Amino acid sequence: MFNGLIVYDIQLDGNLSGAYRNQKDLGNVNLEIANKKDKNTEIIGTYNCLYFQDGQSNCDVELIIDKGNGLNCFSFEWRNKGGNLVFKGIGYLINQKQITVHYWTF
């Protein structure tokens, strides 16, 4: 199983900017940007997601955030352009401006 951690800053417009590490990052901190498809500022929703790792980017990923099991808990799914699941995760709201997510593959 492949897994990692990401910390998102929640922007005023509802978009997310994140810094992440995973098993393949060789000690580097990588960046992710998730732009909300609708314009509400609630964390739950669908995002166009662009992440950078090892100088490469993937702009065909969609991030879907839904309510999880528990207070301030959210489920995360990253899907490729074909709709296939790439990563799955669980996130916890740290404060009103940050959310931390543990993500994995199968």
Order of alpha helices (4+ residues) and beta strands (2+ residues): beta-beta-beta-beta-beta-beta-beta-beta
